[in-house]
Amino acid sequence: MTKKYDIITFGRVSIDLYSKDLGAAFEDIKDLSAYVGGSSTNIAVSCRRLGLRTALLTAVGNDKVGDFIRRFLENEGIETKYIPTIEGTRSPAVILGVEPPDRFPLVFYRDNAADLQITIDHVLTANLADFRAIALSGNALSKEPSKSSTFFAAEKAKSLGLHVFLDLDFRSDQWYDPRAYGVLVRALLPYIDTAIGTEEEVLAASFADSAEMTVKHQQVSAPEIQGDVNDAIEQLLNRGIQTLIVKRGADGASIFQPEKEEIIVPGFPVEILNVLGAGDAFGGGFIYGCLQGWDLYKAVRMGNACGAILVTKHGCANFMPNLETAMTFAESHGGL
């Protein structure tokens, strides 16, 4: 049976204020550009630009930032009827510095964030039976009612036969205790078909001892967590997921499945301007490939291509490549 939509993403949204003073220290920023961001929103935009029929389940406050976000999404052709305006909350914001090649400090403004107020009723309104797949976010587990709503969405999607993706999406400063992130992700994994994350996020998802964590609050990356990545990968695979994709930046990504050898998928060499949002571009490209019925290698390669394109751009959602751009880029670099 043909579904009305291909994918719905559930999680973070924000207005992103990017430094236009490239290379300047955060304290010396004088000018900013306003874009739309948030991992789940970025993935939704990536999926839509690649041609998937896409909806977003998030929320905004009754404020001008919410209007700004909604207008952008409508212009992108993303279904926005599942984005409530929640009175008494705020549409989130992020301020981001750009100091290539390896410093991208950022500050989140997520107190009373609207997207963490998504309820089970909001999930029911989205009518998941209309979708082929759903992409959930680890960050949405950080507070109620979004936490329970994420579990409900995963349970409902699984029962309806949707492919359930999880972006591990770990930001340490969004959690009262980083160990709580791992506890909740591990509890969610039995409902997940495919999980996607960096090595740091994989370690965080299996993480149990706070003494082993070093937080770098001013970096875009997740905290440094000391541990054996291979053990962490094995632990997550034992939780019932079919596939774990580990993003490795310029080195591409790896595919892990229970009782199978690691498959290494090379990336695309480019000159880095800004790594922020590259993982979300990867997620959109990968999901696109999966929903086209491609094999995992080709789907990951597509994700790598989309991520490589985005690291050459200034922002996140506003710069996601369309299908023609992604395919042309891939062809010019050896193909998928």
C-alpha positions, 0 to 999 in steps of 0.5 A: 500500500502506498503511504502518504509520506516517506518520513517524519522526523521528531525532535529538535528545532531552532533558529541558528545564528552563525558568525559571519566573522569566519575565523574570529574567536567567539568573543570577537563575533560582530555579525551573525546570519540567521538560519534554521537548525536543530538536528531533526529539522536539519534531517527533515530538510535534507530528506525533503531536498533529496525528494522524500515526502517529508513531515516534521514533528516538533514544536515552536513557541508563540513568538517571532522565532517560531514564525521564522522557522515555520515560514522556512519549513513551509517554503521547503515543502515540508509538512508542518501541520504536525508542528504545534505552537505551544503557549508559554514556551520559547522557540529555541536558539543557538549561537555558533562560532566558525573557526575552521578547521577544527573549532566551532564553539556554540551556545544553546538557548533551550530553557523552556524549549517548545520542542521538548513539550511534544506530548503523546497526543501530538504523536497521535495527531501525526498518524504514523500509519501515513509514513514509511519511516520515522527518525527519532532523536536522542536529545528528545529523551532529555526531558518530559513530556518529550521523553515519554512521547519518543518512547510512545512514537517508537512503540507505535511506529514499530507496531505499524511496521515503519522503519525506525531510525534513531539519531543518537544526537547527544549534547552533554549540556542538555542532560542533568547527568550524562549517564541518564542519556545512556540509560534511556537510549539503551531502553529505547534501542529494542524499538530501533531498526537503525541507529546513527551516531559518532564514536563519542555518541556511541560511547555515551550511549553505553556510558556508565561511569562519569569519571571517564568523561571529559566534557568540552563545552565549547566544542561542537563534538560530544564530550570525550569519553574514555572507553573501548568503542568496539565494546560499546558498539557490541553492547548497542548491537546486543540491544536488538537493533539491526544496524548501527552506523558510526560516523567518522567525519572525514574518514567516512562511516562504518556499518555494523550489524550483529554477527557481521564484519564491519563495513568501512565506507570511505568519505569524500575529501573536501576543504572544511569551512564548517562541520556543524550540521554535516552529520544531519546532512549525512542522516538525510542522505543515508535515509534517502538511500535506505528508502530508495531500497539501496544497499547499505554501502550505497546509502552510507556513501550517499550520506557521506556525499551530503555531509561532505557538501555541507562542510563546505557551507556556512550553515545547516538546514539552509544549505542542504544539497538537493538530489542533483547536487549530491549525485553530481558531487558523488559522480565527480568523486568516484561515484556512490 
